Amino acid sequence: MFQPLSNPAFRWLFAGQLISLLGTGLATVALALLAFELEPERAGWVLGGALAIKMVAYLLVAPIVGGYASRLPRRQWLAGLNLGRALLVAMLPLVEQSWQLFGLIFLLNAMAAGYTPVYQAALPDILTDDADYTRALSLSRLAMEIESLLSPALAAFLLLFTPFALLFELNAVGFVVAASLLLLAKVPAAAPSDRSGGIWQHVSFGIRSYLKTPRLRAALLLNLALSAAGAMIIVNTVVYVRSVLGLEQQWVPALMAASGAGSMLIAFWIPALVERFGDRRLMLGGGLLLSLSLFVGLTEPGYAGLIPLWLLIGVGSSMVLIPTGRVVRNSCSESDRNDYFSANFALTHGMWLLGYLLAGWLGRDSDMPLAFFGLGVLALSATLLAAWLWPARDEEALWHHHPAVDHLHPHVHDEHHQHEHEGWEGPEPHVHPHHHHAHSHRHKFTIDEHHVHWPKQS
């Protein structure tokens, strides 16, 4: 499980991730308190608006970053974004009106949308061994769940002695430390992109290519199932505990921690489960577990019954989320990883936005059976559609045909570029008009500059 930490570059990156996650967890608690201070009677509306703005920033910014991140030095880019986030978080205690808060939240999450996909795309280049990469994904998931458990407790302790504004400053310090650790890591440069075209071609390439890949469409649907179950926990746990069960608010954190415990428990086993069952069967199993857990909620369990139910949702969440990184990595070329991971970041957060809205709408007036049923139907439908879209025999190497074409784009000489030169073309990758003869061949297939449609297989 901890083998990837023997890699110095990943060790520094992971340490930085842990510190920044812990700081962000503290700031999340402080943000709720700041929203109440700004508008005591509409604190929920302010927090809901901040969440919506966060998702909009993710959806708008991530594809742009994906289209151009390969041209940037990764280490400096990631460190610079952490420093930028440190500055923005440090400004939050100065906020006096809601619109100022919304503006800072947008900028903060725009930087997160520029940071996370590039970080995710760098991991396969740092950890080239398949098993180590899978373990690293499990470690990252484990770090997120540890943060979700520790941050509220640490925040509660600190608030006994300090004002909540200090939590923002601690988050800023965390980002600065994370940036310093990044500068110590040797992060490989991104492979050069061979893509041609204008701004729209670069910005839209990742999402268009992602949605043309059958296994990625299936992975996105399974993340929709994950979002349906996860949104039920995040949005409606407090409603169920307070309104349905009539319990006090101190019973809420322990119940939500059950989901994190389930997620952490299975994270240790994911590498072995992936090796035994493969990505497809493990993720589909996770989708079915999430659907079943939501339907069990129709029995209207008491508090003791909710704990194992929430724990199973946590287990199913990791079964879907952790292998998703492997599926994205295996579905793109090295030069297009930034685009694909950015598309995955944007699209999966779009699924979460849909889940949040549905969980809130279905659970209005404390109608928990309707929420369980509606979200369960959504999760099961998404899982069954994913099983249909994702071929059971999902071969990476596919036969396909290339028609004859003349075009111009940056390229190196590989299986698609075997042509003569006159001496002026310069070192690879280089750009010059060249001709591709019509031919058919078989190799690992990904949507890219030369493969714009998924081949039909007999």
C-alpha positions as CSV (number, residue, x, y, z in Angstrom):
1,M,0.0,0.0,0.0
2,F,2.8,2.5,0.9
3,Q,5.3,1.3,-1.8
4,P,4.7,4.5,-3.9
5,L,6.2,6.6,-1.1
6,S,9.6,5.1,-1.9
7,N,9.5,7.3,-5.0
8,P,11.0,10.7,-3.9
9,A,8.9,12.7,-6.4
10,F,5.6,11.1,-5.3
11,R,6.6,11.4,-1.6
12,W,7.0,15.2,-1.9
13,L,3.8,15.5,-3.9
14,F,1.8,13.4,-1.5
15,A,3.1,15.3,1.5
16,G,2.1,18.5,-0.1
17,Q,-1.4,17.0,-0.9
18,L,-1.9,16.0,2.7
19,I,-1.0,19.4,4.1
20,S,-3.1,21.3,1.6
21,L,-6.0,19.0,2.2
22,L,-5.9,19.4,5.9
23,G,-5.7,23.2,5.5
24,T,-8.6,23.2,3.1
25,G,-10.7,21.1,5.6
26,L,-10.1,23.8,8.2
27,A,-11.1,26.5,5.8
28,T,-14.3,24.6,4.9
29,V,-15.4,24.9,8.6
30,A,-14.4,28.5,8.7
31,L,-16.3,29.2,5.5
32,A,-19.6,28.0,7.0
33,L,-19.0,30.3,10.0
34,L,-18.1,33.2,7.8
35,A,-21.4,32.7,5.8
36,F,-23.4,32.8,9.0
37,E,-21.6,35.9,10.1
38,L,-22.2,37.7,6.8
39,E,-25.9,36.8,6.6
40,P,-27.2,35.0,9.7
41,E,-30.7,34.4,8.2
42,R,-29.5,33.3,4.8
43,A,-26.3,31.3,5.7
44,G,-27.6,28.3,3.9
45,W,-28.3,30.3,0.7
46,V,-24.8,31.7,0.9
47,L,-23.2,28.3,1.3
48,G,-25.3,26.9,-1.5
49,G,-24.3,29.7,-3.8
50,A,-20.6,29.1,-2.9
51,L,-21.0,25.4,-3.8
52,A,-22.7,26.3,-7.1
53,I,-19.9,28.8,-8.0
54,K,-17.3,26.1,-7.1
55,M,-18.9,23.7,-9.7
56,V,-19.2,26.4,-12.3
57,A,-15.5,27.3,-11.9
58,Y,-14.6,23.6,-12.3
59,L,-16.7,23.2,-15.4
60,L,-15.4,26.3,-17.1
61,V,-11.7,26.4,-16.2
62,A,-10.7,22.7,-16.3
63,P,-11.1,22.2,-20.0
64,I,-9.1,25.4,-20.8
65,V,-6.3,24.2,-18.6
66,G,-6.4,20.8,-20.1
67,G,-6.0,22.3,-23.6
68,Y,-2.8,24.3,-22.8
69,A,-1.2,22.8,-19.7
70,S,1.1,20.6,-21.7
71,R,2.9,23.8,-22.8
72,L,3.6,24.8,-19.1
73,P,6.4,23.6,-16.8
74,R,4.4,21.3,-14.4
75,R,6.3,21.9,-11.2
76,Q,6.3,25.7,-11.4
77,W,2.7,25.7,-12.5
78,L,1.5,23.6,-9.6
79,A,3.6,25.5,-7.1
80,G,2.5,28.8,-8.4
81,L,-1.2,27.8,-8.2
82,N,-0.7,26.8,-4.5
83,L,0.9,30.2,-3.8
84,G,-2.0,31.9,-5.6
85,R,-4.5,29.9,-3.5
86,A,-2.6,30.9,-0.3
87,L,-3.1,34.6,-1.2
88,L,-6.8,34.2,-1.9
89,V,-7.5,32.2,1.2
90,A,-5.6,34.8,3.3
91,M,-8.0,37.4,1.9
92,L,-11.2,35.6,3.1
93,P,-11.1,37.1,6.6
94,L,-11.3,40.5,5.0
95,V,-14.6,39.8,3.3
96,E,-17.5,42.0,4.3
97,Q,-20.2,41.2,1.8
98,S,-21.5,38.1,0.1
99,W,-20.5,39.1,-3.5
100,Q,-16.9,39.5,-2.3
101,L,-17.0,36.0,-0.9
102,F,-18.5,34.6,-4.2
103,G,-15.7,36.3,-6.2
104,L,-12.9,34.9,-4.1
105,I,-14.6,31.4,-4.1
106,F,-14.7,31.5,-7.9
107,L,-11.0,32.4,-8.2
108,L,-10.0,29.9,-5.6
109,N,-11.8,27.1,-7.3
110,A,-10.6,28.2,-10.7
111,M,-7.1,27.7,-9.4
112,A,-8.1,24.3,-8.0
113,A,-9.5,23.4,-11.5
114,G,-6.0,24.3,-12.9
115,Y,-4.2,22.4,-10.2
116,T,-5.9,19.0,-9.6
117,P,-6.1,17.7,-13.2
118,V,-2.4,18.6,-13.9
119,Y,-1.4,16.9,-10.6
120,Q,-3.5,13.8,-11.6
121,A,-2.0,13.7,-15.1
122,A,1.5,13.9,-13.7
123,L,1.2,10.8,-11.4
124,P,1.3,8.2,-14.2
125,D,4.5,9.8,-15.5
126,I,6.1,9.7,-12.0
127,L,4.8,6.2,-11.2
128,T,5.2,4.2,-14.3
129,D,4.6,0.8,-12.7
130,D,0.9,-0.1,-12.9
131,A,0.7,-1.6,-9.4
132,D,2.4,1.4,-7.8
133,Y,0.1,3.8,-9.7
134,T,-3.0,1.9,-8.4
135,R,-1.6,2.1,-4.8
136,A,-1.0,5.8,-5.2
137,L,-4.6,6.3,-6.2
138,S,-5.7,4.4,-3.1
139,L,-3.3,6.5,-1.0
140,S,-4.8,9.7,-2.4
141,R,-8.3,8.5,-1.6
142,L,-7.2,7.5,1.9
143,A,-5.7,11.0,2.4
144,M,-9.0,12.6,1.4
145,E,-10.9,10.5,3.9
146,I,-8.4,11.1,6.7
147,E,-8.8,14.8,6.1
148,S,-12.5,14.6,6.2
149,L,-12.3,13.0,9.7
150,L,-9.5,15.0,11.2
151,S,-10.2,18.5,9.9
152,P,-13.6,19.0,11.7
153,A,-12.1,17.7,15.0
154,L,-9.0,19.9,14.7
155,A,-11.1,22.9,13.7
156,A,-13.4,22.3,16.8
157,F,-10.3,22.2,19.0
158,L,-8.7,25.3,17.5
159,L,-12.0,27.3,17.8
160,L,-11.9,26.8,21.6
161,F,-8.9,29.2,21.7
162,T,-8.9,31.2,18.4
163,P,-11.3,33.1,16.1
164,F,-12.4,31.2,13.0
165,A,-10.5,33.7,10.8
166,L,-7.3,32.0,11.9
167,L,-8.4,28.8,10.2
168,F,-8.1,30.6,6.8
169,E,-4.6,31.8,7.7
170,L,-3.6,28.2,8.6
171,N,-5.0,27.1,5.2
172,A,-2.8,29.7,3.5
173,V,0.3,28.5,5.4
174,G,-0.6,25.0,4.3
175,F,-0.7,26.0,0.6
176,V,2.7,27.8,1.0
177,V,4.2,24.7,2.5
178,A,2.7,22.5,-0.2
179,A,4.2,24.8,-2.8
180,S,7.6,24.5,-1.2
181,L,7.4,20.7,-1.2
182,L,6.4,20.7,-4.9
183,L,9.6,22.7,-5.7
184,L,11.6,19.8,-4.1
185,A,10.0,17.2,-6.3
186,K,11.3,16.2,-9.7
187,V,8.2,16.3,-11.8
188,P,8.6,15.0,-15.4
189,A,7.7,17.4,-18.2
190,A,4.5,16.6,-20.0
191,A,4.9,14.9,-23.3
192,P,4.5,17.4,-26.2
193,S,1.1,17.5,-27.9
194,D,0.8,16.9,-31.6
195,R,-2.6,18.6,-31.8
196,S,-3.3,21.2,-34.4
197,G,-6.2,23.7,-34.7
198,G,-7.3,26.9,-33.0
199,I,-8.4,27.7,-29.5
200,W,-11.7,25.9,-29.6
201,Q,-10.0,22.7,-30.9
202,H,-7.6,22.8,-27.9
203,V,-10.1,23.6,-25.3
204,S,-12.8,21.2,-26.4
205,F,-10.5,18.3,-27.4
206,G,-10.4,16.7,-23.9
207,I,-14.2,16.6,-23.4
208,R,-14.9,15.5,-27.0
209,S,-12.4,12.8,-26.9
210,Y,-13.5,11.6,-23.4
211,L,-17.1,11.3,-24.5
212,K,-16.1,9.4,-27.7
213,T,-14.4,6.7,-25.6
214,P,-16.9,3.9,-24.6
215,R,-15.2,2.9,-21.3
216,L,-14.9,6.6,-20.3
217,R,-18.6,7.2,-21.0
218,A,-19.3,4.2,-18.7
219,A,-16.9,5.5,-16.0
220,L,-18.7,8.9,-16.1
221,L,-22.1,7.1,-15.6
222,L,-20.7,5.2,-12.7
223,N,-19.5,8.5,-11.2
224,L,-23.1,9.7,-11.6
225,A,-24.2,6.7,-9.5
226,L,-21.5,7.6,-7.0
227,S,-22.7,11.2,-7.0
228,A,-26.3,10.2,-6.4
229,A,-25.3,8.2,-3.3
230,G,-22.7,10.7,-2.1
231,A,-25.1,13.6,-2.4
232,M,-27.7,11.7,-0.3
233,I,-25.1,11.6,2.5
234,I,-23.8,15.2,2.2
235,V,-27.1,16.9,1.6
236,N,-29.6,14.8,3.6
237,T,-27.8,13.3,6.6
238,V,-28.5,16.3,8.7
239,V,-32.1,16.4,7.5
240,Y,-32.6,12.7,8.3
241,V,-31.0,12.9,11.8
242,R,-32.7,16.2,12.9
243,S,-36.1,16.0,11.2
244,V,-36.9,12.3,10.7
245,L,-35.2,10.8,13.8
246,G,-35.5,13.9,16.0
247,L,-32.0,13.7,17.3
248,E,-29.6,16.6,18.2
249,Q,-26.9,17.9,15.8
250,Q,-24.0,16.1,17.7
251,W,-25.3,12.8,16.2
252,V,-24.6,14.0,12.6
253,P,-20.7,13.9,12.5
254,A,-20.4,10.3,13.7
255,L,-22.9,9.2,11.0
256,M,-21.1,11.0,8.2
257,A,-17.8,9.5,9.5
258,A,-19.2,6.1,8.8
259,S,-19.1,6.8,5.1
260,G,-15.5,7.9,5.4
261,A,-14.6,4.8,7.4
262,G,-16.1,2.5,4.7
263,S,-14.2,4.4,2.0
264,M,-10.9,4.1,3.9
265,L,-11.5,0.4,4.7
266,I,-11.8,-0.6,1.1
267,A,-9.1,1.7,-0.1
268,F,-6.5,-0.6,1.4
269,W,-7.9,-3.5,-0.7
270,I,-8.5,-1.8,-4.0
271,P,-5.0,-2.6,-5.5
272,A,-5.6,-6.4,-4.8
273,L,-9.2,-6.2,-6.0
274,V,-8.2,-4.4,-9.3
275,E,-5.6,-7.1,-9.9
276,R,-8.1,-9.9,-9.4
277,F,-11.3,-8.5,-11.0
278,G,-10.1,-5.7,-13.3
279,D,-11.4,-2.1,-13.5
280,R,-14.7,-2.8,-15.2
281,R,-16.1,-5.5,-12.9
282,L,-14.9,-3.7,-9.7
283,M,-16.4,-0.4,-10.8
284,L,-19.7,-2.0,-11.9
285,G,-19.8,-3.8,-8.6
286,G,-19.4,-0.5,-6.8
287,G,-22.2,1.0,-8.8
288,L,-24.5,-1.9,-7.9
289,L,-23.5,-1.6,-4.2
290,L,-24.3,2.1,-4.2
291,S,-27.7,1.4,-5.9
292,L,-28.6,-1.4,-3.4
293,S,-27.6,0.8,-0.4
294,L,-30.0,3.6,-1.6
295,F,-32.9,1.1,-2.0
296,V,-32.3,-0.3,1.4
297,G,-32.9,3.2,2.7
298,L,-36.5,2.8,1.7
299,T,-37.0,0.7,4.9
300,E,-36.5,4.0,6.8
301,P,-33.8,2.7,9.2
302,G,-33.1,4.2,12.6
303,Y,-29.8,5.7,13.5
304,A,-28.2,2.3,14.2
305,G,-29.4,1.1,10.8
306,L,-28.0,4.1,9.0
307,I,-24.4,3.5,10.2
308,P,-23.8,0.3,8.1
309,L,-25.8,1.8,5.2
310,W,-23.6,4.9,5.1
311,L,-20.5,2.6,5.5
312,L,-21.5,0.6,2.5
313,I,-22.0,3.7,0.4
314,G,-18.4,4.7,1.4
315,V,-17.2,1.3,0.2
316,G,-19.0,1.6,-3.1
317,S,-17.7,5.1,-3.6
318,S,-14.1,4.0,-3.4
319,M,-14.8,1.0,-5.7
320,V,-15.9,3.5,-8.3
321,L,-13.6,6.5,-7.7
322,I,-10.2,4.9,-7.2
323,P,-10.1,2.9,-10.5
324,T,-11.4,5.9,-12.5
325,G,-7.9,7.3,-12.6
326,R,-6.6,4.0,-14.1
327,V,-9.3,4.0,-16.7
328,V,-8.5,7.6,-17.7
329,R,-4.8,6.9,-17.9
330,N,-5.4,3.8,-20.0
331,S,-7.7,5.6,-22.4
332,C,-5.3,8.4,-23.6
333,S,-1.8,8.9,-25.0
334,E,0.9,10.4,-22.8
335,S,0.7,13.7,-24.7
336,D,-3.0,14.1,-24.1
337,R,-3.2,13.2,-20.4
338,N,-3.7,16.8,-19.3
339,D,-6.7,17.0,-21.6
340,Y,-8.3,13.8,-20.5
341,F,-7.8,14.3,-16.8
342,S,-9.1,17.8,-17.0
343,A,-12.2,16.5,-18.9
344,N,-12.7,13.9,-16.2
345,F,-12.4,16.5,-13.5
346,A,-14.9,18.8,-15.1
347,L,-17.5,16.1,-16.1
348,T,-17.4,14.2,-12.9
349,H,-18.0,17.4,-10.9
350,G,-20.9,18.1,-13.2
351,M,-22.3,14.8,-12.1
352,W,-21.9,15.9,-8.4
353,L,-23.7,19.2,-9.2
354,L,-26.6,17.1,-10.6
355,G,-26.5,14.8,-7.5
356,Y,-26.6,17.8,-5.1
357,L,-29.6,19.4,-6.9
358,L,-31.6,16.1,-7.0
359,A,-30.8,15.2,-3.4
360,G,-32.0,18.6,-2.2
361,W,-35.1,18.6,-4.5
362,L,-36.2,15.0,-3.7
363,G,-35.5,15.4,0.0
364,R,-37.5,18.6,0.4
365,D,-40.0,18.7,3.2
366,S,-37.9,15.8,4.8
367,D,-39.3,13.2,2.3
368,M,-36.5,10.8,2.7
369,P,-38.2,7.7,1.1
370,L,-38.7,9.7,-2.1
371,A,-35.0,10.8,-2.0
372,F,-33.8,7.3,-1.4
373,F,-36.0,5.9,-4.2
374,G,-35.3,8.6,-6.8
375,L,-31.5,8.6,-6.2
376,G,-31.5,4.8,-6.2
377,V,-33.3,4.6,-9.5
378,L,-30.7,7.1,-10.9
379,A,-27.8,5.2,-9.6
380,L,-29.1,1.8,-10.8
381,S,-30.0,3.2,-14.3
382,A,-26.5,4.8,-14.6
383,T,-24.9,1.5,-13.6
384,L,-26.9,-0.7,-16.0
385,L,-26.2,1.8,-18.9
386,A,-22.5,1.8,-18.0
387,A,-22.5,-2.0,-18.2
388,W,-24.0,-1.9,-21.7
389,L,-21.6,0.8,-22.9
390,W,-18.5,-0.8,-21.5
391,P,-17.7,-4.0,-23.5
392,A,-17.1,-7.0,-21.3
393,R,-14.1,-7.8,-23.6
394,D,-12.5,-4.4,-23.6
395,E,-9.4,-4.7,-25.7
396,E,-6.9,-1.8,-25.8
397,A,-5.5,-2.8,-29.2
398,L,-8.1,-2.4,-32.0
399,W,-8.1,-2.8,-35.7
400,H,-9.0,0.4,-37.5
401,H,-8.6,2.0,-40.9
402,H,-6.9,5.3,-41.8
403,P,-7.9,7.0,-45.1
404,A,-5.3,8.9,-47.1
405,V,-4.8,12.4,-45.9
406,D,-2.5,15.4,-46.2
407,H,-2.2,17.7,-43.2
408,L,0.2,19.7,-41.0
409,H,0.7,19.4,-37.2
410,P,3.5,18.9,-34.7
411,H,4.6,15.2,-34.8
412,V,7.4,12.7,-34.1
413,H,8.1,9.7,-36.3
414,D,6.1,6.8,-34.9
415,E,3.7,4.2,-36.4
416,H,1.7,7.0,-38.0
417,H,4.6,9.1,-39.4
418,Q,7.0,7.4,-41.8
419,H,7.9,9.8,-44.5
420,E,11.0,11.4,-46.2
421,H,12.5,14.7,-45.3
422,E,14.4,17.4,-47.2
423,G,16.6,18.5,-44.3
424,W,14.9,21.8,-43.3
425,E,12.2,20.3,-41.1
426,G,14.3,20.5,-37.9
427,P,14.4,18.3,-34.8
428,E,11.3,16.3,-33.6
429,P,8.7,17.2,-32.8
430,H,8.5,19.3,-35.9
431,V,5.8,20.8,-38.1
432,H,5.6,20.5,-41.9
433,P,3.1,19.3,-44.5
434,H,3.1,15.6,-44.8
435,H,1.1,12.8,-46.4
436,H,-0.5,9.7,-44.7
437,H,-1.2,6.8,-47.0
438,A,-4.4,4.8,-46.6
439,H,-3.8,1.8,-44.4
440,S,-5.3,-0.4,-41.7
441,H,-3.5,-1.6,-38.6
442,R,-3.9,-2.6,-34.9
443,H,-2.5,-0.9,-31.8
444,K,-3.6,0.6,-28.5
445,F,-6.4,2.8,-29.6
446,T,-7.1,6.3,-28.2
447,I,-9.0,9.3,-29.5
448,D,-6.3,11.8,-30.7
449,E,-5.2,13.8,-33.7
450,H,-5.2,10.8,-36.0
451,H,-8.1,8.8,-34.5
452,V,-11.2,11.0,-34.3
453,H,-13.8,8.2,-34.1
454,W,-14.0,5.0,-32.1
455,P,-13.9,2.0,-34.5
456,K,-16.8,-0.3,-34.8
457,Q,-15.8,-3.8,-33.8
458,S,-17.4,-6.9,-35.2
